[in-house]
Each structure stands twice: as C-alpha cells, then as structure tokens.
Amino acid sequence: MHICAADWHGIKYIKSVSFLIVMIHINLLSDLSERVKNNALEELQRNPKNFFYYPFSSLRGRIAKLYAEHVISEPELDAALEQAVLKTARQDYEFLTGSHNHTYRFADHLPIPEILAYGVQKGLFTGEEISKIPFDHGMTAASFCDSYLRQSLFEKLKKDLLKPRSRMLFDDEDDDFDPHPACCP
C-alpha cells in the first residue's frame, strides 16, 4: 500500500492534534492534583486536631494517599506537619489554661503531650504563658520537654499517617516509647 503526501500530512496532523490533546489532559490532571493537594494541606492547617487525634479522619486518608502517590512531597508534608503541630500546641495551651478545661488538668495528661513540648521548645510561648501551663509531678517546662520531647516526633507522626491504626499515637507494642512517663511507672 502506498501513502501519498496528502495522507502523510494528514497522519502527521492527527498525531500532532492527539499529542496536543494528551498534553491538555496531562496539564488538567496536574492542575487537579495540585488543587487536591492544596485543599488537603489547607484543611490540615485549619483543623490539625482532627488529623492528630482522630485516626479514621478522611483527611488522614487523603494526605496518606497523596503522599504515597508523590503528589505531596516529603518536604511539603514535613512543613505542613510542623505547622499543624505548632497550631495544635497553641490550641492545647489555650485548652489547658482555659477556665472551661475539666478534662486534662495537667500538660502530661494531654492526648499527645509531645506536641505541647515541641511548642515550648520552639519558643511558641512567652515566659508568662509558660508559667500558666499546669505541670504536675514537680515538673517544670524544661523537665516536661526532657520527658516528652522526642527527636522522632515527626517520624512517629508520619509513620502513624502512613499506617493508620485505631489506637492512639505512640501506643505501639513493639515501640519502647512510654506515652506517659511521669504518671505511669
């Protein structure tokens, strides 16, 4: 079979149009992925407690999937987690020092006291604010941070994100991390 020049140009035209359509689809998918990523990260910033304290939240699943599919990069996840930890530390402080608090009387009774310790260590609170944090067992801000602040906080948060479970964070049998060292021997 012989292809004439007109047919050849037609084939080239169809290929270029097909390529253009594929590129448009790729750009649309890329734009959609970016929007979904931004939406998930913004939701994490708006209400980080849902992310940290509720293991079955839909946000956790979305962020884990976007991270696994490399839509959210590791540096983006690290930055978003740090901002969420700092916001949660502030919220925990406000809760602990507020008059409406009848649940957690002391800093080490928070669901994840490491978050508050991280905020204290990062200088999130003024000296006056730190003096209002209720510590027990003779703890000070420094001893609280020594007891609860772990270098692996963000590794634990990411591990928990990527392998969600029904139990609270840091409650892992094969982990030697004590979730409440001051009160429980």
N, C-alpha and C positions, 0 to 999 in steps of 0.2 A: 504494500500500500504506500502510496506516495502522498506526502503532505505538502501542499502548496504554501507559498509565502504568506498568503492571507490567513490560511488556517493556523500557521505557526504564530503569527502575530496575535490571533485570537486566543490561542492557548497561553501565550505569554501574558495577555491582558487578564485572562481568567485567573492565572496564577498570581498576578500582582494584586488583583481585587481580593482573592482568597487570603493572601498574605495580609493585606490591609484589614480585612475583617477579623482575622486571628489576632492581629496586634490590637485592634479596638477591644476585643474581648479580654485580652490579657490586661490592658490598661483598666478596663472596667472592673475586672476581678481584683486587680491590685488596689484600686481605689476603694473597692468594697472591703477588702481585707484591712486596709488602713483605717477605715471608718469603724469597723467592728473592733479592731484593736484599741483605737482611741476611746470608743464607748466603754469597753471593759475597764481600761485603766482609769478613766474618769469616774466610773462607778466605784472602783476601789478607793479612790481618793475621797469620794463623797461619803461613803459609809464603810470604813475599814473594819469596824467591829463585826459586821455580817461575815466578812471574809475570814477573820481570825477565829471567831467564836462559834460559828455555825458550819460544821464540816460538810453539810449537804447543801450549802447555798449554791444556787445556779451560777453565781459569779465565779466561785472556785472552779467549777467545771469548765466554764468558758475560758478563763485565764489559763487553766492547765492545757486545754486543747490548743489554744492559740500559741502557747509556749512550745508544746510538743510539735506543732506544725511549723515552727520557726517564724510565725507571724510576729510574735513578741520575742525580741532578742533577750539574751541574758542581762546585758546592761540595762535595758529598759525595765525588765522585771525587777532587778535589784533596786533601781531608782524608785520604782513605784512602791515596792515593799518598804523601803526606808521611809518614804513619805507617809505611807499608811501606818507604820509603826509609830512614827512621831505624832501623828494625829491621834492615834489610839492612846498613846501615853498621855497626851493632853486631856483627852476625854476621861481616861481613868483617874487622872489627878482631880479633875473637876468633880467626878463622881465621889471619890474618896473624901474630898474636903467639903462637899456639899451637905447641907442640912437634911436632905432627903435620903441620904445613904443609910439604910438599915440592913444591908446585905453583907457588904465587905467592910469590916471595921478597920482593918489594917492592910497596909500595902502588900504584905506577903500573902494575903488571902484572895487577891485578885485572880481571875482565871489564868492569866499568863503574866505573872509579876515581872518576868524578864523584859516585857515591853516598857513598863514604867521605869525599870532600872536603866534601860537603854536611853530613855528620855532624860533621866537625871544625869547620866554620864555625858551625854551630848550637849548639856548645858541648855536644855529646853526650858528649864525652870529657873527662876531667880532664887536667891538665897532665902528671901522671905517666903516664897512659895514652898520651897523645900522644907522649911521649918513647920509648915502646916500639914505635911504628909504624915499620917499616923503610922508609925512603925511600932512593932511590939517585940518582945523577947530582948529588950535592951538594944535593939538595932539603931543604927544611925543611917543617914543616907549612904555614907561610904561603906559600912558593913552590909547594908542591903544590896548595894551594887556588887560588892565582892561575893555575896552569897548567890545572887541571881543572874548576874550578867555573864553570859557565856559568849565566847567568840563565835560559837556555832549557831547563834540565834537565827541568822538569815539562812544558813544551811538547813536548819530544822524547819523553818517556815517553808522553804522551797520543797523539801522532802515531803512535808505534810501536804503541800499543794499538789504535788505530782503523784502522791499515793494517798489519796483521801481515805480517812477511816472514821468510824463513828465515835471513837474515844477522843478525849481532849488532847491537845497538842502536848508533847513531852511525856505521854503516858504509854511508853513503849517497853514491853518486857525485855527485849534484848538491848535496851539502852540503859546505861548506868547513871543517867541523869536523874537526880532527885527533884521532882517538881515542887516540893515544899520542904526544903531542908531545915527551916527554922522551927517548924511546929511538929513535924513527924520524924521520929528517930529512925 
